[in-house]
Amino acid sequence: MLKNVHDSFGDLLHLSQTRDSFRRRSEWVESLLEDYLRFVDVYGIFRASIVSIKEEQLKLEMSLRRNNESMISLYARERKKMNKDMMKIVSSNVRFTGKYLIPVTTMVESNSSDFELSSVLTDVNDVTQMVTMCLIKGVSSSIEIKRNSWKNLKNLWNNKKKTSDKEEGIKEVVEVIESLYEKERSKALEKLERSDECIEEIENGSEKVFRSLINTRVYLLNIIMH
């Protein structure tokens, strides 16, 4: 959706009346350049975070398949750090959004084309900010597998190791624990697969938006230089 918004915005920027408005309102171009620089920065950090998340989830999947309990615990710590980093991006996004927004001019202050353009610029910035926050929060949620699931898996793993070392008389208990452990492990792997699919879609979408933001900023720079 956001890419479509910026594609349409790009078409608007190439209209002659838009260029005329920007010539009359050079401060708008300066403000937009500041806004888009920050959006590009956020998406750059966001895309780098996506790569890290994919790498960590791959490690977790391998650990689950190999029954590597220590690596599972390590991922839980890494996941917490990744969530914290994601929220920092959201906070940064909130802080800069609005700082350079184009004021909606009144009809008294400007002609009708400037007024309409001012409204569009503000709307595009608002939509970009809102969708960006949703994307970041969506990724953060997708890697936030419930703590109880990992706690249950770890407890079952520990019980499995303890009972495996005891007498044959508790064979049935061992079998029950192993069955429960495998069930929990399968559920965790299924969640990871769904999370991977979600993150892959978000990564592809964010790449397109990132390129659109860069293209828009380049065009705005060209307006200033010519």
PEPE-V232599 format. One record per residue. N is the residue number from 0. PHI is phi in whole degrees, -180 to 180 (NA if undefined). PSI is psi in degrees with one decimal (NA if undefined). NEAR is the number of other C-alpha atoms within 8 Angstrom. Layout:
n: (N,N)
phi: (PHI,PHI)
psi: (PSI,PSI)
near: (NEAR,NEAR)
//
This chain:
n: (0,1,2,3,4,5,6,7,8,9,10,11,12,13,14,15,16,17,18,19,20,21,22,23,24,25,26,27,28,29,30,31,32,33,34,35,36,37,38,39,40,41,42,43,44,45,46,47,48,49,50,51,52,53,54,55,56,57,58,59,60,61,62,63,64,65,66,67,68,69,70,71,72,73,74,75,76,77,78,79,80,81,82,83,84,85,86,87,88,89,90,91,92,93,94,95,96,97,98,99,100,101,102,103,104,105,106,107,108,109,110,111,112,113,114,115,116,117,118,119,120,121,122,123,124,125,126,127,128,129,130,131,132,133,134,135,136,137,138,139,140,141,142,143,144,145,146,147,148,149,150,151,152,153,154,155,156,157,158,159,160,161,162,163,164,165,166,167,168,169,170,171,172,173,174,175,176,177,178,179,180,181,182,183,184,185,186,187,188,189,190,191,192,193,194,195,196,197,198,199,200,201,202,203,204,205,206,207,208,209,210,211,212,213,214,215,216,217,218,219,220,221,222,223,224,225)
phi: (NA,-63,-61,-63,-60,-75,-65,-66,-63,-62,-63,-64,-63,-86,-74,-63,-67,-69,-61,-63,-63,-66,-67,-77,-124,-62,-66,-65,-62,-60,-65,-64,-61,-65,-59,-73,-62,-71,-63,-63,-60,-61,-69,-64,-65,-61,-67,-65,-66,-60,-61,-63,-62,-63,-64,-67,-70,-65,-62,-64,-60,-64,-66,-64,-69,-97,58,-93,-66,-65,-70,-64,-64,-63,-63,-57,-71,-64,-61,-62,-66,-63,-62,-64,-64,-61,-67,-64,-63,-60,-61,-62,-61,-66,-65,-84,-66,99,-67,-118,-61,-75,-70,-74,-74,-88,-63,-70,-77,-152,-80,-64,-66,-65,-62,-65,-64,-59,-65,-65,-59,-66,-64,-63,-63,-62,-65,-61,-63,-66,-67,-61,-64,-64,-62,-65,-66,-64,-66,-59,-69,-67,-97,-89,-72,-51,-60,-62,-62,-72,-65,-63,-63,-66,-62,-65,-62,-64,-64,-63,-67,-65,-71,-66,-90,-97,-68,-63,-61,-108,-57,-64,-63,-60,-64,-64,-63,-63,-64,-65,-62,-64,-65,-63,-64,-63,-63,-64,-66,-63,-63,-63,-62,-65,-64,-60,-63,-63,-65,-62,-65,-65,-62,-63,-67,-68,-63,-67,-65,-57,-66,-64,-63,-64,-61,-65,-66,-62,-64,-64,-63,-64,-63,-67,-77,-115)
psi: (-48.1,-37.7,-40.8,-39.7,-45.4,-28.3,-44.1,-38.6,-39.3,-39.7,-39.6,-39.5,-26.5,-3.4,145.5,-38.4,-28.9,-44.3,-38.7,-42.0,-40.9,-32.8,-35.8,-26.5,65.9,-26.9,-25.6,-43.8,-43.4,-43.2,-42.7,-38.8,-40.2,-45.3,-48.5,-27.7,-42.4,-39.1,-42.2,-42.4,-45.9,-45.0,-31.5,-46.1,-41.4,-44.7,-36.5,-37.5,-37.4,-43.0,-44.4,-40.9,-44.0,-40.2,-43.3,-38.1,-32.1,-41.9,-41.4,-43.4,-43.0,-39.0,-39.8,-42.0,-28.9,3.5,41.2,94.3,-36.2,-38.4,-32.4,-43.0,-38.7,-41.8,-39.2,-39.9,-42.1,-38.9,-41.2,-41.5,-41.4,-40.9,-40.6,-42.7,-40.6,-43.0,-29.3,-39.8,-42.6,-45.5,-42.7,-42.7,-42.8,-40.4,-43.8,-23.9,128.1,-20.0,-34.8,17.5,146.1,126.5,138.5,112.7,151.4,162.0,-26.6,-36.6,-24.5,174.6,174.8,-37.9,-39.2,-40.0,-46.2,-42.1,-41.3,-41.9,-41.5,-44.3,-42.7,-42.5,-42.4,-42.8,-42.4,-45.4,-42.1,-45.0,-44.3,-47.3,-38.1,-44.2,-40.1,-39.9,-48.4,-44.2,-34.0,-43.2,-42.1,-40.7,-35.9,-26.3,-2.2,76.2,137.3,135.1,-37.1,-34.2,-44.2,-35.1,-43.3,-42.3,-43.2,-42.9,-42.0,-37.9,-46.7,-42.0,-36.6,-43.2,-40.9,-47.8,-26.4,-22.8,-3.4,-174.2,162.6,-23.2,-18.6,29.9,-41.1,-38.7,-42.7,-44.7,-39.6,-45.6,-42.1,-39.8,-44.2,-40.7,-45.6,-36.5,-46.0,-41.4,-41.6,-41.0,-41.3,-40.8,-38.7,-42.0,-40.4,-41.6,-43.4,-39.4,-41.5,-43.6,-43.1,-46.7,-36.9,-43.3,-43.6,-38.9,-45.6,-42.4,-41.2,-31.7,-43.0,-41.7,-42.3,-45.3,-39.9,-40.6,-42.9,-44.8,-40.7,-42.7,-38.6,-42.5,-41.0,-38.1,-38.2,-34.8,-42.1,-39.6,-18.6,NA)
near: (4,9,10,7,9,13,9,8,9,9,8,8,8,8,8,6,7,12,11,8,11,10,7,6,8,9,6,9,11,8,11,12,11,9,12,11,9,9,10,11,8,10,10,9,9,11,11,8,10,10,8,8,9,10,8,10,11,8,10,11,10,8,12,12,7,6,6,9,10,6,10,11,8,8,12,8,8,9,10,8,8,11,11,8,8,13,11,8,12,11,8,8,12,8,8,10,10,6,6,10,11,10,6,8,10,7,8,5,6,9,8,7,9,10,13,8,10,12,10,8,9,12,8,11,9,8,9,9,11,8,9,8,10,8,9,13,11,8,11,12,8,10,9,8,9,6,6,6,10,9,8,9,11,9,8,12,10,8,9,11,8,8,10,7,6,7,6,5,5,9,8,7,8,11,8,8,11,10,8,9,11,8,8,11,10,8,8,9,10,8,9,10,8,8,10,10,8,10,12,8,8,10,10,8,9,10,9,9,11,11,8,11,12,10,8,10,11,8,8,11,9,8,8,8,5,4)
//
